[in-house]
Amino acid sequence: MNNFLLMFLFSIISLVFMRKHILLVLISLEFIILILLLVSIIFCLKYNFTFYIYVMFMTLFVCEGVLGLGLLVNMIRCHGNDYLNSMFLW
């Protein structure tokens, strides 16, 4: 379980420090999601729970990924690049 915590912390650190391109932010978010899915699978296997919560998480995470890619395509069409500085967010 310590390995998952370490991977989660590294993904949060990469999310904080790599904020130049939207694609890098989306990849960091997907890595966080994969770690959370692995932890939920291990939790379900350890305590003999059903995998309905896993299916629900997968549905929400797929919707989040599609929304992120849709925003990326929309931003490239409108601004011509995927820099976060061109959106004046921070």
N, C-alpha and C positions, 0 to 999 in steps of 0.2 A: 504494500500500500504506500510505502514511502516513495517508491519510484513514480507512482501516479501523482503524488503531491509535488515531487520535484519537477515532473513534466508540466504540471499545471502552473507552477511558479515561473518556469522558463517561458511558457507561452504568454503569461501575463506580462512578463518583462519585455518580451518581443513586441507585444501589442503596444506597450507604453513607448518604447524607443523607436519603433519603425512606423512613424505616422506620416511619411512623406507621400506615399501612393496609397490609393484606396485598395488596390489589389493586395498589397502586403498586409493591410489591416484585415481584409477578408480572409486571407490565408491564416493569419494568427487566430481569428475567431473560429475558423473551422477546426484548427488544431485543438482549441479549448473544447469545442463540441465533441470531438472524437475522444478526448480524455474523459469527459463527463459520461459519454456513452459506455466506454469501457468500465468505468466505475459502477455504472448502473447495472451492467451485465454481471459483474462480479458480485454485487450486492444481491441481485436476484438469484444467482446460483448458490451463494453462501447460505441464504436464509430460506431457500426453496419457495420463492415467490413466483408468481406467473410473470410472463414477459409483456403484459399489457402496457405497463408503464413505459417499457422500452419502445414499444410501437408508437405510443403517444409522443414520446420524446423525439423519435425519428421523424415523425410527421411535422412537428414544430421546427425541428432543425433543418429539414429540407425546405420548408417554407421560408425560413430565415436566409438560407443560402440563395434561394431563387430571388428573394427581395434584394439582397445585396448585389447580386450580379445584374439585376435589372437596373438598380441605381447606378452601377458602374457603367453600363451601356448608355444610359440616359445622360450621364455626366460627360462621357466621351463625345457623344453627339452634340451636346450643347456647348461645352467648353473646349473640346479638342484635345484634352489630356485628362489624366487621372490624378493629378496633384491635388492634395487636400487644401493647399494654400490658395488655389484658384476659387475655392468656394467661400473663402473668408470665414471659416469656422473658428480657427484659433490662430 
